[in-house]
Amino acid sequence: MPRIVITDCDHGTVDTEQRAADSAGVELVLAHCANEQDVISAGAGADGLIVQYAPVTATVLEALPGLRVVSRYGVGVDTVDLDAAHTRGVTVCNVPDYGTEDVSDHAIALALSVLRGIPRLDRGMRAGSADLAPIKPLHRLRGRTFGVLGLGRIGAATAAKARALGFELVGHDPMVTTVPDGLEGMDLLELEDLLRRVDVLSLHAPLVPATRHVIDADALALMGPETVVVNTSRGGLVDTEALADAIEQGTILGAALDVTEVEPLPASHRLYDLPNVVLTPHAGWYSEESFTELKQRTADNAIAAVLGRTPRNVVGPA
């Protein structure tokens, strides 16, 4: 019987994955791996791995010669050594589109919360103050410029929702040469030009060497003092300390972050003390619908591969 090991999962239950495995005649084992050695120990003899955060490095892959597939919960596969996997003939799978509606909804909600001053007004009300001074000057959304860095499924969905609210759209994606369907009229710009124009910058790019700290001190210096940075993608896209500096110095207005370079963000971090920062705990992907879909499709990809079928979502070499 083929054997699949779930290396790590903080979902509380793997009932969905277990039902999928049982119906396919595949053994499923849940482990609790945090490092390479954990994965090697748990994965010994396995045909497939389902991973959340655990590292699948070249060392892991070399130690597990019988491995046929690594299937990841989510879109990003930056914890998997893609080149090493493909060199060894190991299929790597993800679920690239399970949370499109959910993450784009969250990105819009985060942007509006800062632009409309909602957290500051809420804190004021709880302290007994109805003063509008802390959020002035506040401007209407219509006619402001919403910039999207990364025009894949989620970035395009976020842009469409921003347009429906009255924003003007600009975008940047080195892999996109024509405006995506449904976003006609969006200006595709070079990154520096985009940064100079945006009132909101929403990040929707993968974390690869070329995009790490794509928003650094130099990038932030190009933005205006009323710009809001929204990140629902990968924490490493943003230089956290440079972002905090820019907000403290008034170079930009604020930020709304669902992801950070270190998760969870340390309780002592100064971002918590900045009034124009909204933080959520990597929750953008979550709805009951997306949760179930993520688990089912991650399991289905792994099961297909160990049974010799082609999975729905296969990630190419890095």
N, C-alpha and C positions, 0 to 999 in steps of 0.2 A: 504493500500500500504506500503510495507517495506520502511524504511527510513535509508539512509546512510549519515553520516556527515563527510565531509573532514575537519579535525580539523585545518590543516595548510598546505599551499602549496605555494612555491615561484616560481612556474613554469611560472607565467604570464597568463596562461589560463588553464581551466579544461574542454575544449571542448571535448577532447577524453573521459574523464570520463563521461561527461554528455551524450554523444551519447550512450555509453555503458549502462548507467542507463535507458535512455529513451527507448531503444530497449528491455530492460528486464522488463519494467514496475515498476521501482524502483525510489523513490524520492531521489534526491541528493541535499544536502545543503552544501555550502562552508562557513566555519567559519574562524576565525583568532585567534587561541589559542596559548598562550605562556606558560601557567602554568596549574596546576591541576584544579584550580577553573574554568578557561576558558573552559577546556575540559568538566568538569562536567556540566556547564551551557549550552554549545553548544550541548552536547550529550544527554541531557535529552530526553527520549522517543525514542532514536535511536536504530535501530537493529544492526547497524554496524558503525565502525569508519574507516576512511582512514587517516593515520597519516604520517607526515614527520618528524618533530622534537618534536612535543608536547609530554609531558610525559603521559603515561598510567600506572599509579601506582596502588597499591592495593587500595588506597583511591578512585581513580577514578572509578575503577571497582566495588567497593562496592556501590558507589553512582549511578551506572548505571546498575541496576539489569536486565534490559531487553536486555542488549547487547549480541550479538551472535558472533561477529567477530571483530577483529582488524587487518586491512590489512595495511602493511607498504610499503611506497615507498622506495624500496632499499633492500639491503641484510641484514644489521644489524638490530637487534631488541632489542638493549640494552636500549632503552627508554621505553620498555614494560616490566612489571613485569610478566614474563612467568609463574612462579609458581602460582601467584594469579589468572592469567587468566585461567589456566587449572583447578585450584581448583573450579572456578566458572563456568566451562564448556564453556568458551569463546575461540573460535578458533583464533589462531594467524597465520597470513600469511605474507610471504615476497615474494620477487622476486629474487631468489638467483643467477640467471645466465643471467640477462638481459644485463649486461655490461662487460661480460667476455673479449670480443675482445677489447673493448674501454679502460678498465682499464689496461689490459696487454700492450696494445700499449703505454699508457701513462707512465707506469712504465719503459718501455724500453727507451722511449724518454727522461725521466728525468735522467735515469742513463747515457745515452750517452751525454747529455748536460753537465754534470759535468765531466765525464771522458775525453771528448774531449775539455773541457775548453771553450765551446761555449759562455756562458754568459760573461766571462771575456774578451774573444777576441772581442765580440760585443761591450762591453763598451769601450774597448781600441780604436776600430775603430771610434766610435762616438766621442771620445776625440782627434782624429787625430793621434793615435799611431798604428803602425803595429808591435809592439814589441811582440815577443813570450815569453819573459822571465817570465811574470806572470804565464804562464801555464806549465813551465818546472819543473820537467821532466814529459813528457807525453808519455804513452806507447800504443802500438796497443792493440786492444781488443782480438784478437785471442790468445787463450792460458791462458787468465786470468780466474779467478774463480768467477762464479756468484752463489751466495747462495740465496735460497728461503726458507723463514720461513713461512710455511703454504702451503700445497700442495692440496688445493681444486681446483675448476675450474679455478679461476683466477691465482693462483700461478702456476699451471701446464702450463697454456697457456703462462705465462710470461717466464717460464723456457724454453719452446719450442722455443720461439722467441729469447731468449738469445743464445741458442745452435746454431740457424741458423746463428748468427753473429760470431760464433767461440769461444764462452765462454765454459769453462769446467763447469759442473753443480754439485752442492752439494745442499742437501735439508734437512730440519728438519720439522717433523710434528708428534707429539706424537700419532696422530690418524691413521697414515699411516705406515704400516709395509712392504709394497712392493712398488717398484718404479712404478709410474703411467704409463699407456700405452703411448707409444710414447716418453718416457724419459729414455729408457733403457741405462744403463751406468752411470746414475746419482748415486752418492754416498749419501746414507741416513746416516746422522750423528747425534750424540748427539749435543745438542745446543752449548755447549762450544767448541767442536771440529769444528763445522761449523763456529763459529765466528773467530776462529784462522786461518781459511783457506781462507776466502772470500776476494775478491777485491771489490765486490758489494754485499750488503745485501739488498734484496728486501722483504718487509714485506707484508704478505697476510693472516693474522690471524684475527679471531674475537676478539673483546674486551670483555673479561670475567675476573673475579678476578685473575685467574691464569696467564693471559697474560698482565695485566696492568703493564706498565713499564718493560716489558720483556727485553727491551733494556734500561738498566740503566747504571750507572757509571761503575759497575763491568763488565757488558757485553761489553761496549765500550773499556774498558782497554784490553780486549782480542784481539781486532782487530788490524790490522796493520796500519801504517801511510799513506798508499795509499788507504784505504778502503773508499767506499762511501755507505752511508745508504740511501735507497729509501723507502719512505712510501706512499703507495696509499691505505691503508687499514683503520686503525683507529688511530687517533692521540694519544690516550692514551697508545698505545703500546710502545711509546718512552717517556723517561724522557727528556722533552724539555731542561731543564737547564743543565742536564748532557751532552746532545748532543752538546749544544752550547759550554760548557766548553771543550769538547774533540776536537772540531774543532779549537777553539782559541788556545789550547795548542799543536796542531799538532798531537794529538793521532790518529786521523783519518783525511782523506783528506777533506771530505765534506759530504753534505747531499742534497737530493732532496725530498721535502715534498709537497705532495698534500693535506695532512691532518695534523692538529696540535691539541694539547690538548684543546686549546681554539680557536674557529673559529668565526670570522676571527682572525688571529693572531694580537695582539695589535700593532699598528703602531710604538710604541716605543721599540718593542722587538729587542734585539741585533742580532737576526738571520738575520735581514734585512741588517746589516752592514758587514756581513761576506761574502767575495767574492766567496767562494766555496760553497755557499748555493743557491739552486734554489727553489723558492716557487711558487706554483700554488693554486688557490682558490677552492679546493675540486672539481676539474673539470674533474678528470680522467674518470668518468662515462659517460661523455657527448659526444654524437654524435646525430644527428637528428634521426638516426635509433634507438639508445638505448633509447632516450627520449620518443619516441612514444611507444616503446615496454613496457617501465617501467609503463607508465600511463595506458595503456590498460590492462596489466596483473594485476596491483594493483587493478584496478576497477573490473576486472573479478573475482578475488579471493573474494572480498567483496560481490559482487552480488551473486556468487554461494552459499556462506555461508548463506546469509539472505533468499535465496530461498530454502534452505534445501538440496542443493547439496554439494558434496565434492569439495573444492577448489583444484586448481592444486598444490599449494605450501603451506603446513601446517608445522609450526614450533613446535617441541616437547617441553616439559617442560625443564626448565634450569637444 
